Amino acid sequence: MAATPPNATDIIFSRIVHIHNELSDLGIFSIRVGLTITNVVIIFEYYNISIKDESMNVHELERAARVMHALAHPLRLGILQVLSEDECCVTELYEKLDCNQSTMSQHLRILEEQGLILRRRDGANRICSIRNPDILKLFECMKSHIDQIFKL
């Protein structure tokens, strides 16, 4: 029986896995290297690559990538870590995390745009809190990953 030549889906999937493995071996996570999530979404849509019903669809994957991108900064992770303990005003956040007000505001905006935090006014103060505590489960997963892979 002759081997069936790979179709476009197999080739694309193979390339994505290859890039992912290369980045993982180097300890790098970046959607900017090689293939961006937008490119992957376009490729999946173009070739009509199906995704299992219980998995995220391509639009949900793109949204998830934007949320993960919002998390991909040490200061923003620090903000979520502080807020995991209790809600906090912006002044307390930038004092605890040793940054200026302008920098803090920029990072809070990114987190808020991706639905990770809520901000409300309390008199002259802006109070921040975590919008969905389930996002904190990522910290447990990341800590486990770092401990297992990098053995710090």
Buried (B, 14 or more C-beta within 10 A) or exposed (E): EEEEEEEEBEEBBEBBEEBEEEBEEEEEEEBEEBBEBEEBBEBBEEBEBEEEEEEEEBEEBBBEBBBBBBBEEEBBBBBBEBBEEEBBBBEBBBEEBEBEEEEBEEBBEBBBEBBBBBBEEEEEEBBBEBBEEEBEEBBEEEEEEEEEEEEE
